[in-house]
Amino acid sequence: MRCDRTTPIRNRVAPAAILTASVLFLAGIAATPAAAKIECKGIFQVTKSGLISTLYCQDRQIARVARSYGWRVSDAEVRNDPLKKVRICQALGGDIRLQGACGAYGPRLYR
């Protein structure tokens, strides 16, 4: 393809625009993170090797039980605010679902 003044500009720009769009599209696909979602079963994280007790799943369990009692709390709030976790465990720690997650913050230790 000749590039001189007699060739219409759309014939010169179209291939470059298509190439640029293709490169940006492929770069966008490569830049997206893999879908790595942590799967929890109670206070345990499910892995290919079996169940592992993790703080992430414990905090998630505490938030889930608190929401079942009507508390408005997110998983991130429990994970990022240690006092929120302590308050929930002291108030609801008698629930059997929180026995492994609350540990030393249970109500039996504070009476």
VEXZASE-129695 format. One record per atom (N, C-alpha, C, O): x, z, y; residue in one letter. Coordinates in pm, whole numbers, padded with zeros to 5 digits, always signed. Atoms other than C-alpha are relative to their C-alpha. Example, Ala and Ser with C-alpha at 12.3 -4.5 7.8 and 13.67 -1.06 7.14 Angstrom:
<atoms>
+00089+00000-00119a/+01230+00780-00450a/+00090+00000+00120a/+00194+00066+00118a/-00082-00006-00119s/+01367+00714-00106s/-00077+00073+00109s/-00026+00090+00220s/
</atoms>
This chain:
<atoms>
+00086+00000-00117m/+00000+00000+00000m/+00090+00000+00123m/+00180+00083+00136m/-00077+00012-00123r/+00142-00105+00334r/-00056+00092+00105r/-00178+00107+00117r/+00043-00085-00111c/+00128+00134+00625c/+00044-00065+00130c/+00156-00040+00177c/-00027+00058-00131d/+00117-00067+00940d/-00125+00015+00086d/-00224+00074+00043d/+00111-00020-00094r/-00113-00085+01237r/-00125-00078-00039r/-00233-00052+00013r/+00118+00078+00039t/-00343-00335+01069t/-00081+00068-00111t/-00197+00034-00131t/+00072-00072+00105t/-00436-00099+00782t/-00088+00106+00066t/-00040+00182+00149t/+00087-00102-00060p/-00740+00116+00871p/+00052+00140-00032p/+00110+00164-00138p/-00051-00136+00015i/-00659+00483+00917i/-00062+00073-00119i/+00003+00156-00182i/+00064-00069+00112r/-00911+00595+00654r/+00067-00035-00132r/+00067+00046-00224r/-00070+00039+00122n/-00716+00402+00389n/+00133+00073-00014n/+00183+00090-00125n/-00126-00073+00005r/-00400+00592+00481r/-00022+00149-00016r/+00062+00217-00075r/+00024-00144+00000v/-00557+00939+00517v/-00068+00047-00128v/-00041+00158-00175v/+00078-00041+00117a/-00789+00946+00215a/+00087+00045-00117a/+00059+00151-00173a/-00082-00048+00113p/-00517+00964-00056p/+00070+00132+00031p/+00082+00218-00057p/-00067-00125-00037a/-00332+01237+00133a/-00097+00117+00000a/-00062+00227-00042a/+00101-00106-00002a/-00652+01438+00180a/-00039+00040-00141a/-00056+00159-00170a/+00034-00030+00140i/-00739+01412-00189i/+00112+00077-00067i/+00087+00173-00139i/-00114-00070+00056l/-00389+01519-00288l/+00008+00143+00052l/+00030+00236-00026l/-00003-00134-00060t/-00396+01815-00047t/-00111+00088-00056t/-00088+00204-00089t/+00113-00077+00054a/-00740+01925-00169a/+00026+00040-00145a/-00007+00151-00186a/-00030-00029+00140s/-00626+01904-00532s/+00103+00112-00013s/+00088+00203-00095s/-00104-00103+00004v/-00314+02112-00468v/-00057+00135+00040v/-00028+00236-00024v/+00059-00126-00043l/-00511+02378-00279l/-00095+00056-00106l/-00099+00177-00127l/+00091-00044+00104f/-00774+02393-00555f/+00077+00061-00116f/+00041+00169-00165f/-00079-00052+00112l/-00512+02439-00828l/+00073+00128+00039l/+00088+00218-00044l/-00065-00123-00046a/-00328+02700-00619a/-00100+00115+00004a/-00064+00229-00026a/+00104-00104-00002g/-00655+02890-00576g/-00033+00050-00138g/-00056+00170-00157g/+00027-00041+00138i/-00717+02893-00950i/+00114+00087-00051i/+00090+00187-00118i/-00116-00075+00048a/-00364+03017-01020a/+00012+00135+00068a/+00068+00228+00009a/-00015-00124-00076a/-00388+03290-00755a/-00105+00105-00037a/-00087+00222-00003a/+00103-00098+00033t/-00704+03455-00891t/+00050+00090-00112t/+00112+00043-00207t/-00047-00093+00102p/-00633+03769-01094p/-00080-00017-00129p/-00194-00063-00129p/+00068+00003+00129a/-00720+03788-01460a/-00109+00107-00001a/-00098+00209+00066a/+00112-00094+00008a/-01043+03965-01545a/+00038+00114-00095a/+00000+00113-00212a/-00042-00115+00079a/-00889+04290-01667a/-00087+00118+00037a/-00062+00187+00136a/+00093-00109-00028k/-01171+04541-01681k/+00025+00112-00100k/+00037+00088-00220k/-00020-00114+00086i/-01116+04889-01816i/-00134+00037-00063i/-00233+00058+00007i/+00122-00036+00072e/-01373+04969-02082e/+00011+00144-00047e/+00109+00181-00113e/+00000-00141+00037c/-01461+05335-02132c/-00112+00030-00099c/-00219-00030-00095c/+00101-00053+00092k/-01646+05512-02411k/+00006+00152+00017k/+00087+00219-00047k/-00007-00141-00035g/-01720+05857-02272g/+00122+00025+00086g/+00141-00039+00189g/-00123-00029-00075i/-01390+06005-02156i/+00119-00079-00054i/+00232-00058-00010i/-00107+00074+00064f/-01189+05762-02368f/+00001-00146+00043f/-00104-00208+00060f/-00016+00141-00031q/-01051+05421-02276q/+00015-00076-00131q/+00090-00036-00219q/-00005+00083+00120v/-01103+05152-02538v/+00117-00097+00013v/+00123-00176+00107v/-00113+00092+00003t/-00781+04969-02624t/+00004-00066-00137t/-00072-00030-00227t/-00011+00067+00130k/-00678+04739-02906k/+00058+00094-00106k/+00042+00070-00225k/-00057-00097+00093s/-00494+05036-03061s/-00096+00112-00035s/-00071+00187-00130s/+00096-00108+00024g/-00794+05269-03046g/-00043+00063+00131g/-00026+00005+00238g/+00048-00072-00119l/-00940+05524-02806l/+00110+00089+00055l/+00181+00157-00019l/-00100-00082-00068i/-00715+05693-02549i/-00070+00077+00111i/-00147+00018+00188i/+00058-00081-00108s/-00818+05980-02321s/+00077-00028+00129s/+00198-00008+00135s/-00065+00031-00128t/-00748+05873-01960t/-00075+00068+00114t/-00195+00094+00105t/+00063-00061-00117l/-00814+06030-01621l/-00103-00092+00062l/-00205-00046+00113l/+00095+00096-00056y/-00987+05712-01507y/-00136+00013-00068y/-00239+00021-00001y/+00126-00009+00074c/-01249+05737-01781c/-00063+00139+00015c/-00185+00151+00016c/+00054-00134-00022q/-01285+06114-01732q/-00071+00007+00135q/-00181+00061+00144q/+00063+00000-00132d/-01356+06067-01361d/-00128-00083+00001d/-00226-00048+00065d/+00119+00085+00010r/-01600+05790-01442r/-00114+00074-00070r/-00230+00062-00032r/+00100-00078+00073q/-01780+06019-01689q/-00059+00109+00090q/-00179+00133+00088q/+00048-00105-00091i/-01802+06299-01430i/-00098-00060+00101i/-00204-00003+00125i/+00089+00065-00097a/-01954+06061-01175a/-00130-00044-00065a/-00237-00032-00005a/+00120+00047+00070r/-02197+05919-01432r/-00095+00116-00029r/-00216+00103-00011r/+00084-00117+00028v/-02322+06264-01535v/-00058+00056+00129v/-00175+00094+00133v/+00051-00049-00129a/-02351+06373-01170a/-00114-00088+00049a/-00213-00036+00101a/+00109+00090-00040r/-02562+06065-01096r/-00125+00022-00085r/-00236+00006-00035r/+00117-00025+00084s/-02787+06150-01391s/-00075+00125+00046s/-00194+00139+00018s/+00064-00118-00058y/-02858+06483-01216y/-00051-00025+00141y/-00107+00066+00204y/+00050+00034-00132g/-02941+06304-00891g/+00103+00006+00111g/+00068-00017+00227g/-00105-00002-00101w/-02610+06344-00710w/+00031-00144+00041w/+00032-00234-00043w/-00040+00133-00050r/-02516+06047-00491r/+00151-00004+00012r/+00207+00032+00116r/-00146+00003+00005v/-02155+05998-00589v/+00043-00125-00077v/-00020-00166-00174v/-00053+00119+00068s/-01951+05694-00687s/+00121+00039-00085s/+00177+00147-00070s/-00118-00023+00082d/-01674+05665-00942d/+00124+00018+00088d/+00208+00103+00062d/-00116-00004-00089a/-01424+05605-00661a/+00008+00133+00076a/+00118+00184+00099a/-00001-00128-00071e/-01529+05922-00476e/+00057+00110-00089e/+00139+00190-00043e/-00051-00102+00092v/-01462+06138-00781v/+00148-00023-00026v/+00226+00073-00032v/-00139+00033+00029r/-01135+05957-00849r/+00092+00030+00118r/+00205+00074+00098r/-00086-00012-00118n/-01004+05977-00490n/-00011+00134+00072n/+00075+00164+00155n/+00019-00128-00068d/-01136+06319-00380d/+00001+00114-00103d/-00100+00138-00169d/-00009-00106+00101p/-01012+06609-00598p/-00102+00111+00019p/-00152+00167-00079p/+00098-00107-00023l/-01245+06860-00431l/-00140-00040-00046l/-00217+00044-00092l/+00130+00049+00048k/-01547+06644-00512k/-00010+00021-00151k/-00114+00063-00202k/-00005-00018+00146k/-01444+06655-00877k/-00017+00147-00036k/-00093+00180-00127k/+00009-00144+00027v/-01400+07034-00869v/-00142+00050+00025v/-00196+00125-00057v/+00137-00046-00032r/-01739+07089-00702r/-00100-00046-00105r/-00187+00031-00147r/+00092+00050+00102i/-01919+06869-00952i/+00021+00076-00131i/-00076+00114-00196i/-00027-00070+00126c/-01747+07036-01246c/-00046+00145+00005c/-00094+00197-00096c/+00046-00138-00010q/-01824+07385-01118q/-00151+00009-00004q/-00207+00104-00059q/+00146-00002-00003a/-02189+07298-01062a/-00061-00048-00131a/-00159+00009-00179a/+00060+00062+00117l/-02253+07085-01369l/+00085+00012-00126l/+00054-00050-00228l/-00094-00009+00112g/-01968+07183-01601g/-00058+00054-00128g/+00003+00039-00234g/+00064-00050+00121g/-02207+07350-01844g/-00058-00110-00086g/-00090-00088-00203g/+00052+00114+00077d/-02331+07007-01951d/+00103-00039-00105d/+00222-00053-00075d/-00090+00031+00112i/-02183+06921-02290i/+00075-00131+00022i/+00185-00148-00032i/-00066+00129-00025r/-02099+06568-02167r/+00124+00014+00087r/+00208-00075+00090r/-00115-00021-00090l/-01849+06716-01919l/+00104+00094-00058l/+00203+00126+00008l/-00090-00098+00058q/-01674+06952-02157q/+00145-00049-00005q/+00235+00027+00030q/-00136+00052+00006g/-01370+06729-02209g/+00053-00047+00134g/+00174-00044+00157g/-00043+00056-00127a/-01362+06582-01860a/+00032+00108+00103a/+00123+00091+00184a/-00019-00102-00103c/-01385+06901-01655c/+00109+00100-00036c/+00174+00154+00054c/-00108-00088+00042g/-01147+07115-01858g/-00003+00136+00067g/-00096+00214+00044g/-00016-00132-00062a/-01034+07413-01647a/-00097+00026+00114a/-00101+00138+00166a/+00092-00019-00111y/-01299+07358-01380y/-00140+00037-00045y/-00231+00046+00037y/+00132-00033+00052g/-01591+07450-01605g/-00051+00133+00055g/+00029+00216+00097g/+00058-00121-00058p/-01832+07725-01493p/+00032+00127-00079p/+00025+00236-00024p/-00028-00120+00081r/-01738+07960-01779r/+00126+00072+00047r/+00139+00193+00027r/-00125-00060-00045l/-01396+08020-01625l/-00011+00066+00136l/+00082+00134+00180l/+00014-00054-00135y/-01533+08121-01285y/-00101+00112+00009y/-00135+00153+00120y/+00100-00107-00004r/-01784+08392-01381r/+00061+00133-00029r/-00009+00234-00030r/
</atoms>
